[in-house]
Amino acid sequence: METGCEPCIELGIISQEELTKTAERLAGCLNEGDIVILSGEIGSGKTTFTRGIVKGLGCNPLVVTSPTFTLMNVYVCEKTVFHVDAYRLGSMEEIFYVLESELEDGDGIFIIEWGERLREFFKDEVINVHFEHFDEFRRKVSVQARGNVLDRIRRCLEIAEKIE
């Protein structure tokens, strides 16, 4: 994600605990068919963020593991979560081979680690969450989406924060 991304929501510099809590809030903002692309360096919080989303959807976050070698993990929560790791996938064809039937059905939420290559394909529908190391214990996090999707997420996160 480029520095100074527009439009985006800067979530700030947050701890691992805050990262998980933010992901739990975001879970309430996600609709069936949403595609969330997580980008950032190794160890920047992508799988931790996924654990928070899964927890926010009513599942035990301990079921979440990195799908690096399985390519896709499926968590059946209030909404089904398809957790994909695109790091080892070499082409768009491989990515669609893994996701084809799920994408066609549009059921569930798609969380794709290392999915930067997919941004242009999905265009308006994609929600980009970018993680940067700030220091050993904190990450700088931003959410980027277009139009109505970003507005929906912004309103939902604001409401969730006020409720707590």
N, C-alpha and C positions, 0 to 999 in steps of 0.2 A: 504494500500500500504506500502510496506516495506521501511524503511529508506535507502537512497542510491539506489533507484530503477534504474535498467538498463534494457533496454534503456528507457529513459524518457526525457521529456522536463520540466525543472524546470522553472516555470513562475515567481517564486520569491514571495516576500511578497508584497501583493497588497491590495489597498483599495477597498471598495465596488464599487466605480465608475470605477476603473481600472478592476475589476472583470467583470463588465457588458461589458465594452469595449472589453476585451479579448474574451468574449463569442461571441460578435457580429462578431469579426474577425474569430473565429473558425467556425461560421455558414457558412461562405464562403468556408470552407475546407471540409465540410461534403457532402457526397454523399447519394443518396437513398440507404437504406438498412444498413447504418452505425448504430452501436449500441454504445451509449455513456453511460457508467456507472459512476454515480456520487457518491462518497463515502466521508464520513467525519461525524463529530459529528453533533448533532442537532444544527441548527443555524449557520452552517459554510459556507453557501453560495450556496447550491445545487439549490434551487428554484430561487435564484437571478441569478445564472449562466444560468439556463434555460430561464429566461426572456431575457437575453442578446442574446442567440441563436435565440429565437423567433423574437426578434427585428431585428437581422441580416438577418433573412429570410423574412422580410417585414411585419410582423404583429405587432400590438400594444402589447407591453410587459405587459400591464395591464390585458390582458386576462389570463395570466399565474397565476394559483393558485396551491398550493400544492395538489397533488392527493392522499394524505394520506387516505381519507375516500372514494373517488370515485375509487381508484386504478389506473384509467387511464383517463387522459384528452387528447383530440385531438385538435390540433391547425392547421387549414388549412392556410398555408402561401405559399410562393414560392415553398416550399416542405412541405408536411404534417409532423407534429411532433406528435409522440405518447409519451406522458409524463407519465411515470409509477412510482408508489411508491411501492417498494417491501418490505417495512418495516413490514407490517402486513400480508404478505403472508407467510404461514408456510412451503410450500414445492415447489419443482420445478414443480409439477403437477399443483398447483394453479397458478403459474406464467405463465405456458403455456396455461392454460385455459383462462387467461386474454389476452394473446398476440398471440395465435395460428394462427388465420387467417391473422393477419397483418404480422407476421413473414413469413408465407408461401408466401404471395404476394411480400414481399421485398420492397414495396413502402413506402416511407417516411423515417424519421429519428427516431430512438428509443432512448429516454433519460430515463434512469432507475435510480431513486434515491434508495439508499440502495441496489443496485444490486450486491454486492460483491459475493454472492453465485453463480452468473451466469458466472463469469469470466471463469471458467474452461469449462463450456459448450460451450461458443462461441469461446474460444481460440483465434485464430488469428484475428478475425474480430473486436473484442471489443476495444473500446477506453476508458481507465480509466482516470477519472479526480478526483484527490484526494484533499480535502480541510482540512486544519488544522487551528485552531484558533492560531493566533500569539499574538494578543491583541484584545481589544474590537472592533477596527475599521478595522483591517487588517487580511488577511488570507494568509497562505503559500499554494501555488497551484502548482500541478505538473500534467503532462499529460503523461500517459504511454500507449504504443501500441507496436505492433510488426512490424518489417520489413518495407514493403512498406507503410503501413498505417501511421506509425510514420514519415517516410520521407515525405509523402504527407502533413501531418499536419505541420511539421516543415517548409517546403518550403512555404506553403500557409500563415502561420502566419508571416513569415519574409517578404513576399511580401506585405501583408496587412499593416504591421507596416510601411514599407517604403512609401507606397502610402499616408498614413495619414501624 
